[in-house]
């Protein structure tokens, strides 16, 4: 609690033993930059020649997916440092995709001290089989810190009162859905789930529940995708009639029974009730047609 209250009372934080201003819309001081900058960039000064508000308007997404010049690397790291002390917010499109070996003092930032405490307290409950595996715990903790850092440099703190705004259930789901690739999808989903679990245990967090993921589509959408494919057999008159029958009359009966008016050749009408059917009843129709067409 002391960490949280001290952060609320002052925008100062002690990083590497030096008081540093948080949230202010100004450049870092030379002392702050030298203290936080990567080795080899501590004496770079070109970014200070640009007015602060112009500097933080840099489109950092243009640095993604290509080799950067030395000047661009310095600028990226400077903006990352500004974002670390919440003097600017980098777009999620960038923060969820950038790569760097730049080490920031997470151990001094209250946001990450709170996260570390949550991890140490609840990890064994989350993963009891590996709770005593120190190497596994250390690896998982670094992954969680990395994800939290990506949110942090976009201005999102793990609890209310840190960052410009807190991480929420909605934000976690949105980011998890929008920023992943298939190669690392399962691993990233596990990381998001663990972060949501840890934050849901903290009463000051805006995350209320454990994330869930589902790649399942309903039967209608799956079958609709099949029928939309460009196969000549699905474009014949018979196929189009079957498609209309399946995705209108039969589909409607999946949700509830239907009344149907039948008229004979003499003009006599009769209303009959068609009972509700299961999805599998109509799903089999296009399958049978495709096999025997």
C-alpha positions in Angstrom: 0.0 0.0 0.0 2.9 2.4 0.8 4.1 2.3 -2.8 0.7 3.1 -4.1 0.1 6.0 -1.8 3.5 7.5 -2.4 2.9 7.4 -6.1 -0.5 9.2 -5.6 1.1 11.9 -3.5 3.9 12.8 -5.9 4.9 12.4 -9.5 8.4 11.7 -8.5 9.9 8.2 -8.7 13.4 7.1 -7.7 15.0 5.3 -10.7 18.5 4.0 -10.2 18.8 6.3 -7.1 17.9 9.5 -9.0 14.5 11.3 -8.5 12.7 11.3 -11.8 9.6 13.3 -12.8 6.6 11.2 -14.0 3.8 12.4 -16.4 5.3 15.8 -17.1 5.1 17.0 -20.8 8.8 17.9 -21.0 12.0 16.4 -22.3 14.1 14.3 -20.0 16.9 16.2 -18.3 20.4 15.4 -19.4 21.0 13.7 -16.1 17.8 11.6 -16.5 18.8 10.5 -20.0 22.3 9.6 -19.1 21.0 7.5 -16.2 18.4 5.7 -18.3 19.9 5.5 -21.7 21.5 2.4 -23.2 25.3 2.2 -23.1 26.6 3.8 -26.2 23.7 6.3 -26.5 24.2 8.2 -23.2 25.9 11.1 -25.0 23.4 11.3 -27.9 21.7 14.7 -27.9 20.0 15.1 -31.3 16.5 14.5 -29.9 16.9 17.5 -27.5 17.1 19.7 -30.6 13.5 18.9 -31.5 10.7 20.6 -29.5 9.1 18.1 -27.0 5.6 18.1 -28.5 7.1 17.6 -32.0 9.3 14.8 -30.8 6.5 12.8 -29.2 4.4 13.1 -32.4 6.9 10.9 -34.2 5.2 8.1 -36.1 7.1 5.2 -34.4 5.2 2.6 -36.4 7.3 3.5 -39.4 10.2 1.9 -37.6 8.6 -1.5 -37.5 9.6 -4.3 -39.9 12.8 -2.7 -41.3 16.4 -2.0 -40.3 16.7 1.3 -38.6 19.6 3.8 -38.8 21.6 4.7 -35.7 19.7 8.0 -35.4 16.4 6.2 -35.6 17.5 3.7 -32.9 18.5 6.5 -30.6 15.1 8.2 -31.2 13.2 5.0 -30.6 15.0 4.4 -27.3 14.5 8.0 -26.2 10.7 7.8 -26.9 10.6 4.5 -25.1 12.3 6.1 -22.1 9.8 9.0 -22.2 7.0 6.5 -22.3 8.5 4.6 -19.4 8.2 7.6 -17.2 4.7 8.3 -18.7 5.7 11.5 -20.5 4.2 10.2 -23.7 2.2 7.3 -24.9 3.3 5.0 -27.7 0.5 3.5 -29.9 -0.4 -0.1 -29.1 0.3 -1.0 -32.7 3.9 -0.2 -32.0 4.3 -1.3 -28.4 2.9 -4.8 -29.1 5.3 -5.3 -32.0 8.6 -3.6 -31.3 11.7 -5.5 -30.4 14.6 -4.1 -28.3 17.4 -5.2 -26.0 17.1 -2.0 -24.1 16.8 -2.8 -20.3 14.7 -0.4 -18.3 14.7 -0.4 -14.4 11.4 -2.2 -13.9 12.4 -3.0 -10.4 12.2 0.6 -9.4 8.9 1.5 -11.0 5.9 1.1 -8.7 3.7 -0.4 -11.4 6.1 -3.3 -11.8 6.8 -3.7 -8.1 3.1 -4.3 -7.6 3.1 -6.8 -10.5 6.1 -8.6 -9.1 4.4 -9.0 -5.7 1.2 -10.3 -7.4 3.2 -12.8 -9.4 5.2 -14.0 -6.3 1.9 -14.4 -4.4 -0.3 -16.1 -6.9 1.9 -17.9 -9.5 2.0 -21.2 -7.5 -1.8 -21.2 -7.4 -1.9 -20.6 -11.1 0.7 -23.3 -12.0 0.9 -25.7 -9.0 2.8 -28.3 -11.0 5.6 -26.0 -11.8 5.4 -23.8 -8.6 8.7 -25.1 -7.3 10.5 -24.9 -10.7 12.6 -21.8 -10.2 13.8 -21.6 -13.8 10.2 -21.9 -15.1 9.0 -19.2 -12.7 11.7 -16.8 -13.6 11.0 -17.3 -17.3 7.3 -16.8 -16.9 7.8 -13.7 -14.8 9.9 -12.1 -17.4 7.3 -12.8 -20.0 4.6 -11.3 -17.9 6.8 -8.2 -17.2 7.4 -7.9 -20.9 3.7 -7.9 -21.7 3.0 -5.4 -18.8 5.8 -3.2 -20.1 4.2 -3.1 -23.6 0.9 -1.9 -22.0 2.8 0.5 -19.8 4.6 2.4 -22.6 1.2 2.9 -24.2 0.0 4.5 -20.9 -1.8 1.6 -19.3 -1.0 0.7 -15.7 -1.9 -2.6 -13.9 -4.0 -0.8 -11.2 -6.1 2.4 -11.0 -3.7 5.3 -10.3 -0.7 4.1 -12.2 -0.2 5.0 -15.8 -2.6 7.3 -17.6 -5.4 4.7 -17.4 -5.7 1.2 -16.1 -5.7 -2.1 -18.0 -9.3 -3.4 -18.3 -10.9 -6.7 -19.3 -12.0 -5.1 -22.6 -8.5 -3.8 -23.4 -6.9 -7.1 -22.7 -9.3 -8.9 -25.0 -9.0 -6.3 -27.7 -5.2 -6.4 -27.7 -5.1 -10.2 -27.5 -7.4 -10.5 -30.5 -5.6 -7.8 -32.6 -1.9 -8.3 -31.9 -0.8 -11.9 -32.4 0.5 -14.1 -35.1 -0.3 -17.8 -35.6 3.2 -19.0 -34.8 3.0 -17.7 -31.3 -0.7 -17.6 -30.8 -1.0 -20.3 -28.1 2.0 -18.9 -26.1 0.6 -15.4 -26.2 -2.8 -16.5 -25.2 -1.4 -18.2 -22.1 0.5 -15.0 -21.2 -2.6 -12.9 -21.5 -4.5 -15.4 -19.4 -1.9 -15.4 -16.7 -1.8 -11.6 -16.6 -5.6 -11.4 -16.4 -5.5 -13.9 -13.6 -2.9 -12.0 -11.6 -4.7 -8.7 -12.1 -8.1 -10.2 -11.2 -6.6 -11.0 -7.7 -5.8 -7.3 -7.1 -8.8 -5.2 -5.7 -7.4 -2.0 -7.2 -7.2 -3.5 -10.7 -9.9 -2.9 -13.3 -9.5 -6.5 -14.5 -12.3 -8.6 -13.0 -12.1 -12.0 -14.6 -9.8 -14.6 -16.1 -9.6 -14.3 -19.9 -11.0 -17.0 -22.1 -10.3 -17.7 -25.7 -12.4 -19.7 -28.2 -11.6 -20.2 -31.9 -14.8 -22.1 -32.5 -17.3 -20.8 -35.1 -21.0 -21.6 -35.0 -22.2 -24.2 -37.4 -23.9 -21.7 -39.6 -20.8 -19.6 -40.1 -18.7 -22.7 -40.9 -21.1 -24.0 -43.5 -21.6 -20.5 -44.9 -17.8 -20.3 -45.5 -17.9 -23.6 -47.4 -20.8 -22.6 -49.6 -19.1 -19.3 -50.5 -16.0 -21.0 -52.0 -15.5 -20.7 -55.7 -16.3 -24.3 -56.8 -18.2 -24.7 -60.1 -20.3 -27.4 -58.5 -21.7 -24.9 -56.0 -22.8 -22.5 -58.8 -25.2 -24.8 -60.5 -29.0 -24.2 -60.4 -29.5 -27.2 -58.1 -26.7 -26.1 -55.8 -28.1 -22.6 -55.5 -31.6 -24.0 -54.7 -30.1 -26.3 -52.0 -28.2 -23.3 -50.6 -31.3 -21.2 -50.4 -33.2 -24.1 -48.7 -30.4 -24.7 -46.2 -29.7 -21.1 -45.2 -33.3 -19.9 -45.1 -35.9 -22.5 -44.2 -33.8 -25.1 -42.4 -31.6 -22.6 -40.7 -34.6 -20.8 -39.2 -35.8 -24.1 -37.8 -32.6 -24.5 -35.9 -33.7 -21.8 -33.5 -37.3 -22.7 -33.2 -40.1 -24.6 -34.9 -41.8 -23.1 -38.0 -45.3 -22.9 -39.3 -45.6 -23.8 -43.0 -48.5 -23.3 -45.4 -48.9 -26.1 -48.0 -51.2 -25.6 -51.0 -52.2 -28.6 -53.1 -53.0 -28.5 -56.9 -56.7 -27.8 -56.1 -55.8 -24.7 -54.2 -56.6 -26.1 -50.8 -54.2 -24.9 -48.1 -53.1 -26.5 -44.9 -50.9 -25.1 -42.1 -48.5 -27.6 -40.6 -45.9 -27.2 -37.8 -42.4 -28.1 -38.6 -40.6 -29.1 -35.4 -37.3 -27.5 -34.3 -34.3 -29.3 -35.6 -30.7 -29.6 -34.5 -27.9 -27.9 -36.4 -26.5 -31.3 -37.5 -29.8 -32.0 -39.4 -29.2 -29.3 -41.9 -25.5 -29.4 -41.9 -25.5 -32.8 -43.5 -27.4 -31.7 -46.6 -24.7 -29.7 -48.4 -22.2 -32.4 -47.4 -24.3 -35.1 -49.1 -24.7 -32.9 -52.2 -21.0 -32.2 -52.6 -20.1 -35.9 -52.3 -22.6 -37.1 -54.9 -22.6 -34.1 -57.3 
